[in-house]
Amino acid sequence: MRTSTFGIALAGLMAAAGWAGAAEAPSWVNDYRTARERVSQEQKPLAVIVAPGANWEKVAKEGQFNDEIGQKLRRDFVCLYVDSTTPEGRKLADALELPKGLGVVVSDRTGELQAFRHAGELSSGDLAKALVRTADPDLVVRTTATVASEAPKAPVTTQSNYAPVSPGAFCPTCSGGSCPTCGSGGGRRR
């Protein structure tokens, strides 16, 4: 009797702590300017996850990411979550060229260049590969890596049609001059 009571109590604690099978969520920043400041301070890449609503795992093809993804994001990245159903989120999704308001963009350690970009849902395996690559402190970004979305197990490829990202390029309010959102000198990428 005591054993079953203990088991029920333990199961309740595990569910309350988020151990019910979902990936452990990273520590999210919800403000672009704050995220950029943290990138500068911590010298970590910026991982921008854009999805509708309050669930970052809507980007996952499988419906959720494995724990390794959450751990990697927490340990090696400054994580910015953007809710694409809000007006500000929609502007940022458009600026990142994520037309369906769903995708992932990862910068280099300076926050100045796009190291990885994917519009739409992404498999855990493909995101894991991209995170390992972009977290590498020796990575020199010359092109933006992408994942071919039609292939079932798409290899990571590169394409060079994305210009280097200037300060404030992810920012939906930059249009020249001093930007109150990201603090840059302004200027949108396009």
Residue pairs with C-beta under 8 A, 6 or more apart in sequence:
14 20
18 24
18 25
21 64
22 57
22 64
23 57
23 64
23 65
23 66
23 67
23 69
23 70
24 67
24 70
24 71
24 74
25 56
25 70
26 47
26 56
26 70
26 73
26 74
26 77
26 79
27 74
27 79
28 56
28 79
28 80
28 81
29 35
29 38
29 78
29 79
29 80
29 81
30 80
30 81
30 82
31 80
32 80
32 92
32 170
32 171
32 172
32 181
32 182
33 181
33 182
33 183
35 46
35 48
35 78
35 79
35 80
36 46
36 111
36 182
36 183
37 183
38 44
38 78
39 45
39 46
39 78
39 107
39 109
39 110
39 111
40 111
42 78
43 109
44 76
44 77
44 78
44 109
45 76
45 77
45 78
45 106
45 107
45 108
45 109
45 111
45 115
45 134
45 135
46 77
46 78
46 79
46 80
46 106
46 107
46 111
46 170
47 73
47 77
47 78
47 79
47 80
47 104
47 105
47 106
47 131
47 134
48 80
48 82
48 92
48 96
48 104
48 105
48 106
48 107
48 170
49 56
49 59
49 79
49 80
49 81
49 82
49 104
50 59
50 82
50 84
50 89
50 92
50 93
50 96
50 98
50 101
50 102
50 103
50 104
50 105
51 57
51 58
51 59
51 81
51 82
51 83
51 84
51 101
51 102
52 58
52 83
52 84
52 85
52 101
52 102
53 83
53 85
54 83
56 81
57 63
57 64
57 65
58 102
58 121
59 102
59 103
59 104
59 121
59 122
59 127
60 121
60 122
60 123
60 124
60 127
61 121
61 122
61 123
61 124
62 123
62 124
65 124
65 127
66 124
66 128
68 124
68 128
69 124
69 127
69 128
69 131
72 128
72 131
72 132
72 135
73 79
73 131
76 131
76 135
77 106
77 131
77 134
77 135
82 89
82 92
82 93
83 89
84 90
84 92
84 93
84 98
84 101
84 102
85 101
88 172
89 101
90 101
91 172
91 173
92 170
92 171
92 172
93 99
93 101
93 102
93 103
94 172
95 169
95 170
95 171
95 172
95 188
95 189
96 103
96 105
96 117
96 170
97 117
97 119
98 105
98 119
99 119
100 119
100 120
102 119
102 120
102 121
103 117
103 118
103 119
103 120
103 122
104 116
104 117
104 118
104 122
104 127
104 130
105 114
105 116
105 117
105 118
105 170
106 114
106 115
106 116
106 117
106 130
106 131
106 134
107 113
107 114
107 115
107 134
107 165
107 170
108 114
108 115
108 134
108 139
108 141
109 137
109 139
111 167
112 164
112 165
112 166
112 167
113 141
113 164
113 165
114 141
114 144
114 162
114 164
114 165
115 133
115 134
115 139
115 141
115 144
115 145
116 130
116 133
116 134
116 144
116 145
116 146
117 144
117 145
117 146
117 162
118 126
118 130
118 146
118 147
118 149
119 149
120 149
122 147
125 153
126 147
126 154
126 156
129 156
130 145
130 147
130 156
133 139
133 145
133 156
134 145
142 160
143 158
143 159
143 160
143 162
144 158
144 159
144 160
144 162
145 156
145 157
145 158
146 156
146 157
146 158
146 159
147 154
147 156
147 157
148 154
148 155
148 157
163 189
165 189
166 184
166 187
166 189
167 182
167 184
167 185
167 187
168 174
168 179
168 182
168 183
168 184
168 185
168 186
168 187
168 188
169 187
169 188
169 189
170 182
171 179
171 181
171 182
171 184
171 188
172 181
173 179
173 180
173 181
173 182
174 181
174 182
174 184
174 186
174 187
174 188
175 186
175 188
176 186
176 187
177 185
177 186
178 184
178 185
178 186
179 185
179 186
